[in-house]
Amino acid sequence: MSEEQFQGTTMERSLLNDFQRDLPPVPRPFELIARQLGVSEAEVLDFLRKLKASGTVSRVGPVFAPNRLGASTLAAISVPPDELARVASLVSRYPEVNHNYEREHRYNLWFVITAPGRQRILEVIEEIELRSELSVLELPMLKDYFIDLGFRIDFRQTS
Amino acid sequence: MTVSTHTRAESRSTLKDRVIHTIEGGLPLVERPYAAIAEQLGTDEGMVISIVRELLDSGVIKRIGVVVRHHELGYRANAMVVWNVDDDMIDELGESFGHMPFVTLCYQRPRRLPDWPYNLFTMIHGGDRDRVLAMVRILNTDIAPTPLPHEILFSGRRFKQRGARYRGDTSSDNKVVNLLMQTSMDDIR
């Protein structure tokens, strides 16, 4: 699955597209989805488990507003190319790091740090700087302009 | 406030923390997910649901639903596009960019001069590079009043991707996620 783009049936596409938000906290949320799609609750659960196992769905659950529960920040390092794998793995090892990407730029390693408070974020950055012997560019969010309505999947674009 | 209501308030706040910690990684995929969480936390389903409802109403939870991974869905090109926008224009422009359907994140961040002049960050996902570049042109020529200094940072290797863990982490969980991620290419979201 990971190397093939997802196609799926109409029901499956609808499940992915139409239930990214507004899944109400009720005792049986999947039964609610099932009724709207005209399938059984067991089929919905089975399909979601499969998509989670294949990585197409990262989770079914809440998306938290940034910086409401704790602190988070975006950080970048300009890493010499032959050291990228080593520094990336050093960074990924922190449980506070939840995203860590290579990007095509002089700043070629980009990662997100989340922690209960700002203090811990600064500690993680300091440790990473010490261990990598590279300096970290730290870019905390100042304002969020994005209205998160989920992501409308255009299945034509992906095929 | 009497002692007993104080204690109740405190225990609800502790329970709230534990609920957050439990649902951060996603709901269990079972018929009654909130009952399963309640059992794990030694409380009842109604209490868990009321806490989640409160988090939604207060805006701490933005949405509850299926969280997809763009890459696995066939959106193979992902770029962080960074813009240098005049401070007095940034709110207006940020909101315009943030409303475009192909923009999946839109944040203001500080400049770090002289190394980093960019203060508006957008994330764009597309089927391939050309589509992403076409969307950047739309932002730069159709939405922005005048073309803006910007850079397009396409993503390369994905070393790690998972939901945020604001309330701490368990190392075993993290290892599993790391393994999964290294074999495939998240979000930031």
Interface residues (C-beta under 8 A of the other chain):
Chain A: M1 S2 Q5 F6 L15 L16 F19 Q20 R21 D22 L23 P24 P25 V26 P27 R28 P29 F30 E31 E41 L45 L48 R49 K52 S54 G55 T56 V57 S58 R59 V60 G61 P62 V63 F64 A65 R68 L69 G70 S72 L74 A88 S89 V91 S92 P95 E96 V97 N98 H99 N100 Y101 E102 R103 E104 H105 Y107 N108 W110 F111 V112 T114 A115 P116 L137 E138 L139 P140 M141 L142 K143 D144 Y145 F146 I147 D148 G150 F151 R152 I153 Q157 T158 S159
Chain B: I20 I23 E24 G25 G26 L27 L29 V30 E31 R32 P33 Y34 A35 E45 I49 V52 R53 L55 L56 G59 V60 I61 K62 R63 I64 G65 V66 V67 V68 R69 H70 E72 L73 G74 Y75 M80 D91 G94 E95 F97 G98 H99 P101 V103 T104 L105 C106 Y107 Q108 R109 P110 R112 D115 W116 F121 H125 G126 G127 R131 E151 L153 F154 S155 G156 R157 R158 F159 K160 Q161 R162 G163 A164 R165 Y166 R167 G168 D169 S171 N174 N178 L180 T183 S184 M185 D186 D187 I188 R189
